[in-house]
Amino acid sequence: MTRTTWTSPTMTNPTTEADESAAAAPKLRRDGSRFSARWRILGWLLLSTALVLAAMVVTVSSALEARAARDANTDVTQELAEFQQFAAEGVNPETAAPFTAVEPMLDVFLRRQQPGQGEILLGVVEGADTVSTVRGPRTPDRATHDLPNDEEVMAQMAADTSGIAQTPAGELRWGKVEIVTDAGERGYLIVGNYTEAEYAEVASTTRLMIWVSIGAVLLTAIIGWLIAGQILRPIRVMRKTAAEISQEDLTRRIPVQGNDDLADLATEFNSMLDRLESAFATEQRFVDDAGHELRTPITIIRGHLELLGDDPEERRASIALVTGELDRMSRIVTDLLALAKAERPDFIQVGEPVDVAELTLDIDAKVQQLADRSWVLTHVADGPARIDAQRVTQAMLQLAQNAAQHTRDGDEIRLSSYFSTDESGADVVVFAVADSGPGVPADEAATIFERFARGTARRTAGERSGAGLGLAIVRAIADGHQGSAFVESAEGEGATFGLILPRGVAAQPSSDVDDTDDSVEDTVEIEQLLNAQSAEEGRR
């Protein structure tokens, strides 16, 4: 005895309607930037870098200028404090006694000073015509700015105790201390600090920072261009792959590297290509199958219509033949549609557990109408199973019709259902149809569930072969349940065909398909199966 069991791996089932709609949809107008993503990434990167560097340059430059002004003020204040202490505690080196006159005090103090960078000290005796001056390093000379003879600035200094004056040599920050002797003589010490040199250093530092920032922006542009290109490389590969994909070649895939977001995108893109390839393959297979199977009945119909004469008897015979061929074409189209639907994710609809005993009795009642055979129900499984009752009924009617086609009137055909376990120990439910026909040769059992497979030994004399799609539908229903279809046979001793389905299978429910429409379609297919058999019997 030969036993052949058909199983298949889990199929990726595309939603062909969505793919066809997407293919037929008009191309959308491209909106947005005219620049590529690489340029946009680089542009935003450079803009961000430039803004940060500009803010840094402005901040550092302002801080340096503020420090230069603060240092100048500190130097002026320090010099004035030293003079105040000298005036209070100092002694005349010539008399070894405290100073009694302003001019000697100013002369001694100024001779002892070493002004800092940009500093200038002026000793002024009220009523005198001369002003004592001491200049520090990098202080503007008299040709640049003769402070004692700058009447405008000196007038400002006479009126205030401190301030900022704008001179031809730049900004001058100054302070003044007044001294009065016991005799009532008055004098002043004026300390000034030219900040132009410090500001020039700040400007030089700022220019250096600007050039460094420009270099940093250029370096960022180069590095950013390379990094953006590396990051966007998978997207460019996707674009190139998408451009090279056609209906004739859907085998190209994008290499997936790493575990980042782009790797996930490439994985999803490849999954989409898998679905597209499966959808196109299903579509092409349906077209090829339809063309292959419909060619013969169309040729027969055309030939008889072309030779149709006026004889009434001949016309009746031709009409009967044409009607039979049209019925066969309708059956072929129905089977092809069923096979096409088998590759959809919603082909198997599993909901609440089904009472297997009730389902078996319902199938037994329906097969009684198929042919004048001795239908025997040998065993009924008693218990629930998570299966699609509509599809199981469709598969069992296909097997029953197959058994009826290969037996004669009055022959016994046995139906059964029972629970068992598979090789892995999982619970399964088995539905079987056994006949007493010619059996299936071992060489044909291996391909009996393939599309368009027609057994030779199981044809009765003069019987026209079917399309060879019924058992393929049975296998598709078993595959949809993640189960298998099987045949057990010994040539000349009949054959047993059946389904082995997981008892607790959890098929994927569809969230966007109208289950009512599918149930109606399934019922129509079963009724068409019964009607086609009745029509065939009537023609015989």
Secondary structure, DSSP 4 states (H G I P E B T S, - for coil): -EEEEE--PPP----HHHHHHHHHSPPPPP-S-SS-HHHHHHHHHHHHHHHHHHHHHHHHHHHHHHHHHHHHHHHHHHHHHHHHHHHHH-EETTTTEE--SHHHHHHHHHHH----TTEEEEEEETT-S-EEEEE-TT---TTT--GGG-HHHHHHHHH-SEEEEEETTEEEEEEEEEEE-TT--EEEEEEEEE-HHHHHHHHHHHHHHHHHHHHHHHHHHHHHHHHHHHHHHHHHHHHHHHHH-BTTB----PPP-SSSHHHHHHHHHHHHHHHHHHHHHHHHHHHHHHHHHHHHHHHHHHHHHHT--S-HHHHHHHHHHHHHHHHHHHHHHHHHHHHHHTTSTTSS---SPEEHHHHHHHHHHHHTTT-SSEEEEEE---SEE---HHHHHHHHHHHHHHHHHTS-TT-EEEEEEEEEE-TTS-EEEEEEEE--SS---HHHHTTTTSTT---STTPPTTPPP--S-HHHHHHHHHHHTT-EEEEEE-TTS-EEEEEEEETT--PPPPSSS-HHHHHHHHHHHHHHHHHHHHHHHHH-
